Amino acid sequence: MATPTHSHPYKPILYDRSYHRVWIFGQRCHHGATGTILTLAGALGLILMAHDWKDRALWFVRGSQEK
């Protein structure tokens, strides 16, 4: 039974800078899939910001915030 010669700490998202590759939970995401994921994440972030826009003054206030 072969054992790995090197061990990497488990990371859910891994980016290889030298080859510009992304792995999510061990599965390599190609450019199109990665772009789609980033676009959806960005769109979700914008939707959440728009939903919470009325409370924007409280976004970075420290503490438990009564509201």
Z-matrix of the N, CA and C atoms (Angstrom, degrees):
N
C 1 1.435
C 2 1.530 1 108.94
N 3 1.296 2 116.15 1 125.32
C 4 1.461 3 120.38 2 -177.98
C 5 1.523 4 110.69 3 -81.62
N 6 1.321 5 115.61 4 141.51
C 7 1.455 6 120.53 5 175.22
C 8 1.519 7 108.62 6 -113.47
N 9 1.318 8 116.99 7 148.08
C 10 1.456 9 118.58 8 -179.86
C 11 1.520 10 111.10 9 -63.14
N 12 1.325 11 116.21 10 143.07
C 13 1.461 12 120.36 11 -179.79
C 14 1.514 13 111.45 12 -81.86
N 15 1.312 14 117.23 13 -17.02
C 16 1.454 15 120.42 14 177.64
C 17 1.525 16 108.62 15 -139.41
N 18 1.295 17 115.45 16 151.52
C 19 1.461 18 118.42 17 178.93
C 20 1.523 19 108.71 18 -121.05
N 21 1.296 20 114.61 19 139.05
C 22 1.453 21 121.15 20 177.05
C 23 1.520 22 107.73 21 -114.55
N 24 1.324 23 116.54 22 140.00
C 25 1.458 24 117.29 23 174.46
C 26 1.525 25 109.50 24 -64.92
N 27 1.315 26 116.81 25 142.58
C 28 1.455 27 120.53 26 -177.96
C 29 1.524 28 110.25 27 -68.90
N 30 1.304 29 115.58 28 127.59
C 31 1.458 30 122.28 29 175.61
C 32 1.518 31 107.34 30 -132.44
N 33 1.324 32 118.45 31 132.44
C 34 1.469 33 119.30 32 179.94
C 35 1.527 34 112.11 33 -65.48
N 36 1.327 35 117.42 34 -33.09
C 37 1.466 36 121.07 35 177.94
C 38 1.519 37 107.64 36 -125.05
N 39 1.312 38 116.07 37 125.21
C 40 1.459 39 121.72 38 -178.52
C 41 1.520 40 109.11 39 -126.29
N 42 1.332 41 117.11 40 133.22
C 43 1.467 42 122.42 41 179.56
C 44 1.516 43 108.81 42 -120.89
N 45 1.320 44 116.92 43 127.04
C 46 1.455 45 123.09 44 177.08
C 47 1.525 46 107.93 45 -99.41
N 48 1.327 47 116.78 46 105.39
C 49 1.469 48 121.13 47 -176.21
C 50 1.519 49 112.89 48 -65.02
N 51 1.304 50 117.35 49 -36.05
C 52 1.465 51 119.12 50 -175.73
C 53 1.531 52 112.19 51 -67.79
N 54 1.326 53 117.64 52 -34.34
C 55 1.465 54 120.85 53 -179.83
C 56 1.531 55 113.22 54 -108.74
N 57 1.335 56 116.35 55 -1.43
C 58 1.471 57 121.51 56 -179.28
C 59 1.527 58 111.05 57 55.39
N 60 1.316 59 115.25 58 52.30
C 61 1.462 60 121.19 59 -179.39
C 62 1.520 61 109.84 60 -120.57
N 63 1.325 62 115.87 61 148.57
C 64 1.460 63 122.09 62 -179.24
C 65 1.524 64 108.91 63 -123.79
N 66 1.335 65 116.23 64 135.80
C 67 1.457 66 122.35 65 173.16
C 68 1.518 67 108.06 66 -120.71
N 69 1.324 68 116.74 67 134.83
C 70 1.456 69 122.29 68 175.72
C 71 1.522 70 107.21 69 -120.03
N 72 1.326 71 115.75 70 117.00
C 73 1.469 72 123.07 71 -175.85
C 74 1.527 73 111.79 72 51.09
N 75 1.328 74 115.97 73 43.13
C 76 1.452 75 121.38 74 175.66
C 77 1.523 76 115.01 75 84.31
N 78 1.310 77 118.28 76 -6.58
C 79 1.469 78 121.81 77 -179.45
C 80 1.527 79 109.00 78 -103.34
N 81 1.330 80 116.09 79 124.60
C 82 1.455 81 119.79 80 179.70
C 83 1.523 82 110.63 81 -70.22
N 84 1.318 83 115.63 82 131.29
C 85 1.464 84 121.68 83 176.38
C 86 1.523 85 107.89 84 -102.16
N 87 1.292 86 116.35 85 126.87
C 88 1.458 87 120.84 86 178.75
C 89 1.520 88 109.14 87 -81.32
N 90 1.325 89 117.40 88 171.99
C 91 1.457 90 122.13 89 -173.02
C 92 1.527 91 113.07 90 -53.09
N 93 1.299 92 117.49 91 -45.17
C 94 1.461 93 120.47 92 -178.60
C 95 1.510 94 112.44 93 -64.24
N 96 1.327 95 115.91 94 -44.39
C 97 1.469 96 119.91 95 179.86
C 98 1.522 97 110.92 96 -67.39
N 99 1.325 98 116.54 97 -41.55
C 100 1.462 99 120.42 98 178.95
C 101 1.520 100 110.15 99 -63.36
N 102 1.314 101 116.88 100 -44.03
C 103 1.466 102 120.94 101 178.12
C 104 1.516 103 111.73 102 -61.21
N 105 1.322 104 116.19 103 -39.99
C 106 1.460 105 120.27 104 178.44
C 107 1.520 106 110.80 105 -64.35
N 108 1.316 107 117.14 106 -44.16
C 109 1.465 108 121.38 107 179.86
C 110 1.521 109 110.35 108 -62.46
N 111 1.334 110 117.04 109 -45.76
C 112 1.458 111 119.90 110 -179.90
C 113 1.518 112 111.89 111 -65.73
N 114 1.333 113 116.64 112 -37.63
C 115 1.464 114 120.42 113 177.61
C 116 1.520 115 110.88 114 -64.71
N 117 1.333 116 117.01 115 -44.79
C 118 1.465 117 120.36 116 179.16
C 119 1.525 118 111.26 117 -64.55
N 120 1.325 119 116.18 118 -40.43
C 121 1.464 120 119.64 119 178.74
C 122 1.525 121 110.20 120 -64.32
N 123 1.330 122 116.24 121 -41.37
C 124 1.456 123 120.09 122 178.07
C 125 1.518 124 111.80 123 -65.26
N 126 1.333 125 116.52 124 -42.11
C 127 1.462 126 120.67 125 179.20
C 128 1.522 127 110.28 126 -65.00
N 129 1.324 128 117.58 127 -40.54
C 130 1.459 129 121.29 128 178.57
C 131 1.526 130 109.76 129 -63.70
N 132 1.326 131 116.22 130 -41.98
C 133 1.459 132 120.10 131 178.04
C 134 1.524 133 111.58 132 -61.41
N 135 1.334 134 116.63 133 -41.71
C 136 1.469 135 120.17 134 178.30
C 137 1.521 136 111.42 135 -65.84
N 138 1.320 137 116.95 136 -39.18
C 139 1.465 138 120.66 137 178.12
C 140 1.525 139 110.53 138 -63.56
N 141 1.333 140 116.44 139 -43.96
C 142 1.465 141 119.55 140 179.01
C 143 1.520 142 111.45 141 -65.47
N 144 1.328 143 117.37 142 -38.36
C 145 1.465 144 120.62 143 177.24
C 146 1.524 145 110.48 144 -63.59
N 147 1.319 146 117.07 145 -44.74
C 148 1.461 147 120.57 146 -179.54
C 149 1.529 148 110.39 147 -63.35
N 150 1.318 149 116.50 148 -39.52
C 151 1.461 150 121.00 149 179.60
C 152 1.531 151 111.17 150 -63.33
N 153 1.321 152 117.19 151 -36.36
C 154 1.465 153 122.47 152 -174.56
C 155 1.530 154 112.14 153 -102.47
N 156 1.310 155 118.16 154 14.41
C 157 1.464 156 121.84 155 -172.81
C 158 1.529 157 111.97 156 -60.04
N 159 1.324 158 118.41 157 -35.74
C 160 1.466 159 120.92 158 -178.04
C 161 1.530 160 111.59 159 -63.23
N 162 1.314 161 118.09 160 -22.87
C 163 1.467 162 122.31 161 -179.98
C 164 1.529 163 112.46 162 -102.29
N 165 1.323 164 117.83 163 19.00
C 166 1.468 165 120.67 164 -174.58
C 167 1.522 166 113.32 165 -60.19
N 168 1.343 167 118.07 166 -26.20
C 169 1.465 168 120.42 167 178.21
C 170 1.524 169 111.42 168 -66.20
N 171 1.316 170 117.50 169 -20.56
C 172 1.467 171 122.17 170 -177.95
C 173 1.527 172 113.14 171 -98.62
N 174 1.313 173 118.90 172 -3.20
C 175 1.467 174 121.55 173 -173.33
C 176 1.523 175 113.45 174 -55.21
N 177 1.317 176 117.46 175 -39.88
C 178 1.469 177 119.88 176 -174.32
C 179 1.512 178 112.21 177 -116.33
N 180 1.339 179 117.87 178 18.20
C 181 1.446 180 121.51 179 177.19
C 182 1.520 181 108.82 180 -78.11
N 183 1.325 182 115.61 181 134.17
C 184 1.459 183 119.91 182 179.87
C 185 1.520 184 110.79 183 -78.17
N 186 1.296 185 115.87 184 157.32
C 187 1.464 186 121.30 185 176.41
C 188 1.513 187 112.18 186 102.52
N 189 1.338 188 115.23 187 -179.17
C 190 1.454 189 120.61 188 -174.14
C 191 1.522 190 112.90 189 -77.27
N 192 1.304 191 118.92 190 -20.90
C 193 1.462 192 124.66 191 177.67
C 194 1.524 193 110.69 192 59.11
N 195 1.288 194 115.67 193 111.52
C 196 1.455 195 123.16 194 -176.47
C 197 1.524 196 112.85 195 -60.38
N 198 1.307 197 118.57 196 -32.30
C 199 1.471 198 121.88 197 -176.72
C 200 1.500 199 111.71 198 -77.77
